[in-house]
């Protein structure tokens, strides 16, 4: 085991100094307080039956796809339909503790170049089996070739107490389209830290969606940079949180060139004492005229003790732009609930339908019908499974 015991109170996971609430970007997610265990790299031996059970129970197991499987942070060739490829160390990203942590973990991952028009989605499936407290790193590098069309899915499932650190770099080429779907449905004891670093060339199209529902502590960063004109990015997310779960998404959309469009939409459901956070920043550089950038986040609070924090930001240095943001939070619509109950639908089922409809606004970003149906089914059953 390579665990490094903290030498000072300011250090914990992997011996790193972690950010706390005095950092503006981390003020709602104080990692120094929330991560108390000295997570370290440790090999875990898992039985085939245990792995197969988790793979079979993955949210999109019924969706036909080409799969690359990682078990406890290590590539599993026997369960994969595509080669792993090779991945270099994560790129340097200033002041990003998640990327720095991935470097310390000597992360493994997939390096893929996607060309042509893919007939099936590619799913990178991450499975964590129950075992000793540990940390694992994943680092993926994806290039979508000029003019190509592809669907990429990241799925995270697991059991036990572990820290998952995942960094993915995606370059969407000129005139290419990528549908990028991420499903985080990990152990209720786990910590998930991730950063998606995405660039878009001229005329590129990105459709991104993330479901956040499993880990006890979840922080996901996203950096999206427009490098070519007339690119279009639509980024959506949904939270389904209960108990004492804590989820924080921080997105930075950087309009570095003119004539690009971005949309961000997050639909967040919290129950019990769960806490959801959305931080979205749109940057419009001085030469990025004709930018169209909007963001919105909406929360559905199912209990008086649930909490939602929103921090929308616009940083605009050009004058010929259309940009805006909005955020709302509230209880379930009791008029809608009464209407469904008056039609003979039991209250629990009626609430489930309303929750699924609320989250479903974000699901609309997902073009793949099978994936969208699986997400809807999961949302409809979420309240009953708790």
Secondary structure, DSSP 8 states (H G I E B T S, - for coil): ------SSTTB-GGG-B---TTSGGGTT--HHHH--S---B------HHHHHHHHHTSTTTTS-EEEEEEETTEE-GGG-SS-----------TT-HHHHHHHHTT-B--EEEE-SB-SSEEEEEEEE-S-SSEEEEEEEEEEE-TT-EEEEEEEEEE-SSEEEEEEEEEEE-TT-EEEEEEEEE--TT-EEEEEEEEEE-TT-EEEEEEEE-S-SEEEEEEEEEE-STT-EEEEEEEEEE-TT-EEEEEEEEEE-SSS-EEEEEEEEEE-TT-EEEEEEEEEE-TT-TT-EEEEEEEEEE-STT-EEEEEEEEEE--SS-EEEEEEEEE---HHHHHHHHHTT--HHHHHHHHHHHHHHHHHTT---HHHHHHHHHHHHHHHHH-
